[in-house]
Amino acid sequence: MVTFGNSAPIPQVPAQVGPFSEGGRGLWLVRELSTAWGWWQEGQGRTVWFDLEP
């Protein structure tokens, strides 16, 4: 399991981005490459977790 956190005040959901956008693909990549993922509120920020197959 991998976890990472930030203090962003917005929900952790994959963004809808265009093909030429330079950012906003982090959670999309997590969703596409992981076997399971989720997030939880932690103080002022959020922590995202995900599992990867070997």
PyMOL Python script that loads the backbone (N, CA, C, O; Angstrom):
from pymol import cmd

cmd.read_pdbstr("""\
ATOM      1  N   MET A   1       0.836  -1.165   0.000  1.00  0.00           N
ATOM      2  CA  MET A   1       0.000   0.000   0.000  1.00  0.00           C
ATOM      3  C   MET A   1       0.885   1.232   0.000  1.00  0.00           C
ATOM      4  O   MET A   1       1.900   1.278   0.694  1.00  0.00           O
ATOM      5  N   VAL A   2       0.502   2.216  -0.770  1.00  0.00           N
ATOM      6  CA  VAL A   2       1.192   3.496  -0.847  1.00  0.00           C
ATOM      7  C   VAL A   2       0.239   4.554  -0.325  1.00  0.00           C
ATOM      8  O   VAL A   2      -0.952   4.510  -0.636  1.00  0.00           O
ATOM      9  N   THR A   3       0.732   5.513   0.468  1.00  0.00           N
ATOM     10  CA  THR A   3      -0.085   6.632   0.917  1.00  0.00           C
ATOM     11  C   THR A   3       0.646   7.930   0.631  1.00  0.00           C
ATOM     12  O   THR A   3       1.877   7.964   0.635  1.00  0.00           O
ATOM     13  N   PHE A   4      -0.094   8.993   0.385  1.00  0.00           N
ATOM     14  CA  PHE A   4       0.474  10.328   0.268  1.00  0.00           C
ATOM     15  C   PHE A   4      -0.579  11.321   0.693  1.00  0.00           C
ATOM     16  O   PHE A   4      -1.774  11.045   0.589  1.00  0.00           O
ATOM     17  N   GLY A   5      -0.152  12.477   1.171  1.00  0.00           N
ATOM     18  CA  GLY A   5      -1.101  13.455   1.674  1.00  0.00           C
ATOM     19  C   GLY A   5      -0.802  14.854   1.180  1.00  0.00           C
ATOM     20  O   GLY A   5       0.287  15.138   0.680  1.00  0.00           O
ATOM     21  N   ASN A   6      -1.796  15.726   1.331  1.00  0.00           N
ATOM     22  CA  ASN A   6      -1.632  17.140   1.022  1.00  0.00           C
ATOM     23  C   ASN A   6      -2.632  17.932   1.842  1.00  0.00           C
ATOM     24  O   ASN A   6      -3.450  17.354   2.557  1.00  0.00           O
ATOM     25  N   SER A   7      -2.573  19.233   1.746  1.00  0.00           N
ATOM     26  CA  SER A   7      -3.489  20.078   2.505  1.00  0.00           C
ATOM     27  C   SER A   7      -4.513  20.740   1.601  1.00  0.00           C
ATOM     28  O   SER A   7      -5.060  21.784   1.958  1.00  0.00           O
ATOM     29  N   ALA A   8      -4.783  20.167   0.452  1.00  0.00           N
ATOM     30  CA  ALA A   8      -5.759  20.732  -0.478  1.00  0.00           C
ATOM     31  C   ALA A   8      -7.151  20.709   0.142  1.00  0.00           C
ATOM     32  O   ALA A   8      -7.543  19.705   0.737  1.00  0.00           O
ATOM     33  N   PRO A   9      -7.901  21.796   0.012  1.00  0.00           N
ATOM     34  CA  PRO A   9      -9.235  21.857   0.608  1.00  0.00           C
ATOM     35  C   PRO A   9     -10.329  21.248  -0.263  1.00  0.00           C
ATOM     36  O   PRO A   9     -11.509  21.388   0.056  1.00  0.00           O
ATOM     37  N   ILE A  10      -9.970  20.581  -1.346  1.00  0.00           N
ATOM     38  CA  ILE A  10     -10.972  20.029  -2.255  1.00  0.00           C
ATOM     39  C   ILE A  10     -11.021  18.513  -2.135  1.00  0.00           C
ATOM     40  O   ILE A  10     -10.025  17.908  -1.739  1.00  0.00           O
ATOM     41  N   PRO A  11     -12.139  17.878  -2.461  1.00  0.00           N
ATOM     42  CA  PRO A  11     -12.229  16.417  -2.394  1.00  0.00           C
ATOM     43  C   PRO A  11     -11.240  15.739  -3.335  1.00  0.00           C
ATOM     44  O   PRO A  11     -10.871  16.293  -4.371  1.00  0.00           O
ATOM     45  N   GLN A  12     -10.827  14.556  -2.968  1.00  0.00           N
ATOM     46  CA  GLN A  12      -9.885  13.792  -3.778  1.00  0.00           C
ATOM     47  C   GLN A  12     -10.656  12.915  -4.758  1.00  0.00           C
ATOM     48  O   GLN A  12     -11.016  11.782  -4.439  1.00  0.00           O
ATOM     49  N   VAL A  13     -10.903  13.440  -5.934  1.00  0.00           N
ATOM     50  CA  VAL A  13     -11.577  12.704  -7.004  1.00  0.00           C
ATOM     51  C   VAL A  13     -10.798  12.931  -8.286  1.00  0.00           C
ATOM     52  O   VAL A  13     -10.232  14.009  -8.467  1.00  0.00           O
ATOM     53  N   PRO A  14     -10.748  11.957  -9.182  1.00  0.00           N
ATOM     54  CA  PRO A  14     -10.061  12.156 -10.450  1.00  0.00           C
ATOM     55  C   PRO A  14     -10.678  13.314 -11.230  1.00  0.00           C
ATOM     56  O   PRO A  14     -11.900  13.414 -11.334  1.00  0.00           O
ATOM     57  N   ALA A  15      -9.841  14.178 -11.771  1.00  0.00           N
ATOM     58  CA  ALA A  15     -10.299  15.348 -12.519  1.00  0.00           C
ATOM     59  C   ALA A  15     -10.622  14.984 -13.965  1.00  0.00           C
ATOM     60  O   ALA A  15     -10.078  14.029 -14.520  1.00  0.00           O
ATOM     61  N   GLN A  16     -11.506  15.758 -14.552  1.00  0.00           N
ATOM     62  CA  GLN A  16     -11.775  15.661 -15.982  1.00  0.00           C
ATOM     63  C   GLN A  16     -10.835  16.655 -16.661  1.00  0.00           C
ATOM     64  O   GLN A  16     -11.003  17.865 -16.507  1.00  0.00           O
ATOM     65  N   VAL A  17      -9.857  16.162 -17.403  1.00  0.00           N
ATOM     66  CA  VAL A  17      -8.885  17.042 -18.051  1.00  0.00           C
ATOM     67  C   VAL A  17      -8.876  16.785 -19.547  1.00  0.00           C
ATOM     68  O   VAL A  17      -9.193  15.690 -20.009  1.00  0.00           O
ATOM     69  N   GLY A  18      -8.508  17.810 -20.287  1.00  0.00           N
ATOM     70  CA  GLY A  18      -8.412  17.684 -21.730  1.00  0.00           C
ATOM     71  C   GLY A  18      -7.105  17.032 -22.142  1.00  0.00           C
ATOM     72  O   GLY A  18      -6.196  16.895 -21.325  1.00  0.00           O
ATOM     73  N   PRO A  19      -7.002  16.629 -23.397  1.00  0.00           N
ATOM     74  CA  PRO A  19      -5.803  15.930 -23.864  1.00  0.00           C
ATOM     75  C   PRO A  19      -4.541  16.789 -23.838  1.00  0.00           C
ATOM     76  O   PRO A  19      -3.435  16.249 -23.857  1.00  0.00           O
ATOM     77  N   PHE A  20      -4.681  18.112 -23.796  1.00  0.00           N
ATOM     78  CA  PHE A  20      -3.513  18.990 -23.812  1.00  0.00           C
ATOM     79  C   PHE A  20      -3.268  19.670 -22.468  1.00  0.00           C
ATOM     80  O   PHE A  20      -2.405  20.542 -22.370  1.00  0.00           O
ATOM     81  N   SER A  21      -4.012  19.285 -21.430  1.00  0.00           N
ATOM     82  CA  SER A  21      -3.810  19.849 -20.097  1.00  0.00           C
ATOM     83  C   SER A  21      -2.453  19.417 -19.560  1.00  0.00           C
ATOM     84  O   SER A  21      -2.011  18.294 -19.803  1.00  0.00           O
ATOM     85  N   GLU A  22      -1.791  20.317 -18.825  1.00  0.00           N
ATOM     86  CA  GLU A  22      -0.469  20.021 -18.283  1.00  0.00           C
ATOM     87  C   GLU A  22      -0.512  19.453 -16.874  1.00  0.00           C
ATOM     88  O   GLU A  22       0.536  19.099 -16.333  1.00  0.00           O
ATOM     89  N   GLY A  23      -1.665  19.354 -16.269  1.00  0.00           N
ATOM     90  CA  GLY A  23      -1.769  18.833 -14.913  1.00  0.00           C
ATOM     91  C   GLY A  23      -3.140  18.228 -14.673  1.00  0.00           C
ATOM     92  O   GLY A  23      -3.985  18.195 -15.568  1.00  0.00           O
ATOM     93  N   GLY A  24      -3.351  17.750 -13.456  1.00  0.00           N
ATOM     94  CA  GLY A  24      -4.648  17.220 -13.077  1.00  0.00           C
ATOM     95  C   GLY A  24      -4.845  15.741 -13.332  1.00  0.00           C
ATOM     96  O   GLY A  24      -5.975  15.254 -13.281  1.00  0.00           O
ATOM     97  N   ARG A  25      -3.769  15.014 -13.605  1.00  0.00           N
ATOM     98  CA  ARG A  25      -3.904  13.590 -13.918  1.00  0.00           C
ATOM     99  C   ARG A  25      -3.462  12.658 -12.796  1.00  0.00           C
ATOM    100  O   ARG A  25      -3.495  11.440 -12.969  1.00  0.00           O
ATOM    101  N   GLY A  26      -3.054  13.194 -11.662  1.00  0.00           N
ATOM    102  CA  GLY A  26      -2.525  12.361 -10.582  1.00  0.00           C
ATOM    103  C   GLY A  26      -3.484  11.283 -10.118  1.00  0.00           C
ATOM    104  O   GLY A  26      -3.135  10.102 -10.117  1.00  0.00           O
ATOM    105  N   LEU A  27      -4.696  11.674  -9.722  1.00  0.00           N
ATOM    106  CA  LEU A  27      -5.652  10.673  -9.247  1.00  0.00           C
ATOM    107  C   LEU A  27      -6.186   9.817 -10.374  1.00  0.00           C
ATOM    108  O   LEU A  27      -6.557   8.666 -10.145  1.00  0.00           O
ATOM    109  N   TRP A  28      -6.236  10.340 -11.573  1.00  0.00           N
ATOM    110  CA  TRP A  28      -6.636   9.523 -12.724  1.00  0.00           C
ATOM    111  C   TRP A  28      -5.637   8.385 -12.902  1.00  0.00           C
ATOM    112  O   TRP A  28      -6.028   7.237 -13.110  1.00  0.00           O
ATOM    113  N   LEU A  29      -4.331   8.708 -12.819  1.00  0.00           N
ATOM    114  CA  LEU A  29      -3.302   7.668 -12.927  1.00  0.00           C
ATOM    115  C   LEU A  29      -3.412   6.659 -11.788  1.00  0.00           C
ATOM    116  O   LEU A  29      -3.290   5.454 -12.010  1.00  0.00           O
ATOM    117  N   VAL A  30      -3.642   7.146 -10.576  1.00  0.00           N
ATOM    118  CA  VAL A  30      -3.817   6.242  -9.438  1.00  0.00           C
ATOM    119  C   VAL A  30      -4.977   5.295  -9.705  1.00  0.00           C
ATOM    120  O   VAL A  30      -4.845   4.087  -9.514  1.00  0.00           O
ATOM    121  N   ARG A  31      -6.108   5.827 -10.143  1.00  0.00           N
ATOM    122  CA  ARG A  31      -7.289   4.995 -10.409  1.00  0.00           C
ATOM    123  C   ARG A  31      -7.012   3.969 -11.502  1.00  0.00           C
ATOM    124  O   ARG A  31      -7.420   2.815 -11.372  1.00  0.00           O
ATOM    125  N   GLU A  32      -6.334   4.359 -12.568  1.00  0.00           N
ATOM    126  CA  GLU A  32      -6.089   3.470 -13.701  1.00  0.00           C
ATOM    127  C   GLU A  32      -5.041   2.400 -13.413  1.00  0.00           C
ATOM    128  O   GLU A  32      -5.136   1.293 -13.943  1.00  0.00           O
ATOM    129  N   LEU A  33      -4.043   2.707 -12.585  1.00  0.00           N
ATOM    130  CA  LEU A  33      -2.930   1.783 -12.358  1.00  0.00           C
ATOM    131  C   LEU A  33      -3.061   0.935 -11.097  1.00  0.00           C
ATOM    132  O   LEU A  33      -2.337  -0.048 -10.942  1.00  0.00           O
ATOM    133  N   SER A  34      -3.962   1.294 -10.205  1.00  0.00           N
ATOM    134  CA  SER A  34      -4.057   0.578  -8.936  1.00  0.00           C
ATOM    135  C   SER A  34      -5.159  -0.473  -8.951  1.00  0.00           C
ATOM    136  O   SER A  34      -6.072  -0.436  -9.776  1.00  0.00           O
ATOM    137  N   THR A  35      -5.047  -1.407  -8.017  1.00  0.00           N
ATOM    138  CA  THR A  35      -6.089  -2.423  -7.856  1.00  0.00           C
ATOM    139  C   THR A  35      -7.176  -1.941  -6.907  1.00  0.00           C
ATOM    140  O   THR A  35      -8.302  -2.436  -6.952  1.00  0.00           O
ATOM    141  N   ALA A  36      -6.850  -0.978  -6.049  1.00  0.00           N
ATOM    142  CA  ALA A  36      -7.808  -0.369  -5.124  1.00  0.00           C
ATOM    143  C   ALA A  36      -7.240   0.975  -4.692  1.00  0.00           C
ATOM    144  O   ALA A  36      -6.022   1.138  -4.629  1.00  0.00           O
ATOM    145  N   TRP A  37      -8.111   1.946  -4.391  1.00  0.00           N
ATOM    146  CA  TRP A  37      -7.644   3.232  -3.890  1.00  0.00           C
ATOM    147  C   TRP A  37      -8.760   3.918  -3.129  1.00  0.00           C
ATOM    148  O   TRP A  37      -9.930   3.560  -3.256  1.00  0.00           O
ATOM    149  N   GLY A  38      -8.385   4.905  -2.339  1.00  0.00           N
ATOM    150  CA  GLY A  38      -9.352   5.674  -1.576  1.00  0.00           C
ATOM    151  C   GLY A  38      -8.651   6.836  -0.895  1.00  0.00           C
ATOM    152  O   GLY A  38      -7.463   7.074  -1.114  1.00  0.00           O
ATOM    153  N   TRP A  39      -9.402   7.560  -0.062  1.00  0.00           N
ATOM    154  CA  TRP A  39      -8.808   8.686   0.655  1.00  0.00           C
ATOM    155  C   TRP A  39      -9.535   8.892   1.969  1.00  0.00           C
ATOM    156  O   TRP A  39     -10.657   8.418   2.149  1.00  0.00           O
ATOM    157  N   TRP A  40      -8.880   9.616   2.906  1.00  0.00           N
ATOM    158  CA  TRP A  40      -9.521   9.973   4.164  1.00  0.00           C
ATOM    159  C   TRP A  40      -9.084  11.366   4.565  1.00  0.00           C
ATOM    160  O   TRP A  40      -7.992  11.819   4.222  1.00  0.00           O
ATOM    161  N   GLN A  41      -9.963  12.037   5.301  1.00  0.00           N
ATOM    162  CA  GLN A  41      -9.680  13.368   5.850  1.00  0.00           C
ATOM    163  C   GLN A  41      -8.707  13.219   6.999  1.00  0.00           C
ATOM    164  O   GLN A  41      -8.840  12.312   7.821  1.00  0.00           O
ATOM    165  N   GLU A  42      -7.725  14.112   7.059  1.00  0.00           N
ATOM    166  CA  GLU A  42      -6.724  14.048   8.126  1.00  0.00           C
ATOM    167  C   GLU A  42      -6.348  15.473   8.512  1.00  0.00           C
ATOM    168  O   GLU A  42      -5.541  16.108   7.832  1.00  0.00           O
ATOM    169  N   GLY A  43      -6.927  15.980   9.598  1.00  0.00           N
ATOM    170  CA  GLY A  43      -6.667  17.357  10.003  1.00  0.00           C
ATOM    171  C   GLY A  43      -7.176  18.319   8.944  1.00  0.00           C
ATOM    172  O   GLY A  43      -8.346  18.270   8.565  1.00  0.00           O
ATOM    173  N   GLN A  44      -6.299  19.193   8.468  1.00  0.00           N
ATOM    174  CA  GLN A  44      -6.663  20.166   7.442  1.00  0.00           C
ATOM    175  C   GLN A  44      -6.481  19.635   6.027  1.00  0.00           C
ATOM    176  O   GLN A  44      -6.838  20.315   5.064  1.00  0.00           O
ATOM    177  N   GLY A  45      -5.937  18.443   5.886  1.00  0.00           N
ATOM    178  CA  GLY A  45      -5.672  17.894   4.554  1.00  0.00           C
ATOM    179  C   GLY A  45      -6.317  16.539   4.359  1.00  0.00           C
ATOM    180  O   GLY A  45      -7.196  16.130   5.118  1.00  0.00           O
ATOM    181  N   ARG A  46      -5.864  15.855   3.327  1.00  0.00           N
ATOM    182  CA  ARG A  46      -6.377  14.531   3.007  1.00  0.00           C
ATOM    183  C   ARG A  46      -5.205  13.603   2.692  1.00  0.00           C
ATOM    184  O   ARG A  46      -4.143  14.043   2.252  1.00  0.00           O
ATOM    185  N   THR A  47      -5.421  12.331   2.925  1.00  0.00           N
ATOM    186  CA  THR A  47      -4.431  11.321   2.580  1.00  0.00           C
ATOM    187  C   THR A  47      -5.060  10.356   1.590  1.00  0.00           C
ATOM    188  O   THR A  47      -6.170   9.871   1.806  1.00  0.00           O
ATOM    189  N   VAL A  48      -4.353  10.081   0.511  1.00  0.00           N
ATOM    190  CA  VAL A  48      -4.801   9.140  -0.514  1.00  0.00           C
ATOM    191  C   VAL A  48      -3.982   7.870  -0.358  1.00  0.00           C
ATOM    192  O   VAL A  48      -2.775   7.932  -0.122  1.00  0.00           O
ATOM    193  N   TRP A  49      -4.631   6.715  -0.487  1.00  0.00           N
ATOM    194  CA  TRP A  49      -3.932   5.431  -0.442  1.00  0.00           C
ATOM    195  C   TRP A  49      -4.254   4.659  -1.714  1.00  0.00           C
ATOM    196  O   TRP A  49      -5.298   4.873  -2.329  1.00  0.00           O
ATOM    197  N   PHE A  50      -3.352   3.759  -2.105  1.00  0.00           N
ATOM    198  CA  PHE A  50      -3.629   2.877  -3.242  1.00  0.00           C
ATOM    199  C   PHE A  50      -2.763   1.637  -3.166  1.00  0.00           C
ATOM    200  O   PHE A  50      -1.682   1.652  -2.579  1.00  0.00           O
ATOM    201  N   ASP A  51      -3.253   0.561  -3.768  1.00  0.00           N
ATOM    202  CA  ASP A  51      -2.535  -0.713  -3.858  1.00  0.00           C
ATOM    203  C   ASP A  51      -2.144  -0.951  -5.305  1.00  0.00           C
ATOM    204  O   ASP A  51      -2.915  -0.670  -6.222  1.00  0.00           O
ATOM    205  N   LEU A  52      -0.939  -1.472  -5.504  1.00  0.00           N
ATOM    206  CA  LEU A  52      -0.445  -1.813  -6.836  1.00  0.00           C
ATOM    207  C   LEU A  52      -0.130  -3.299  -6.893  1.00  0.00           C
ATOM    208  O   LEU A  52       0.349  -3.872  -5.914  1.00  0.00           O
ATOM    209  N   GLU A  53      -0.391  -3.917  -8.018  1.00  0.00           N
ATOM    210  CA  GLU A  53       0.002  -5.312  -8.235  1.00  0.00           C
ATOM    211  C   GLU A  53       1.487  -5.347  -8.577  1.00  0.00           C
ATOM    212  O   GLU A  53       1.985  -4.443  -9.247  1.00  0.00           O
ATOM    213  N   PRO A  54       2.209  -6.388  -8.124  1.00  0.00           N
ATOM    214  CA  PRO A  54       3.640  -6.486  -8.466  1.00  0.00           C
ATOM    215  C   PRO A  54       3.849  -6.770  -9.943  1.00  0.00           C
ATOM    216  O   PRO A  54       4.989  -6.882 -10.395  1.00  0.00           O
TER     217      PRO A  54
END
""", "prot")
cmd.dss("prot")
cmd.show_as("cartoon", "prot")
cmd.util.cbc("prot")
cmd.orient("prot")
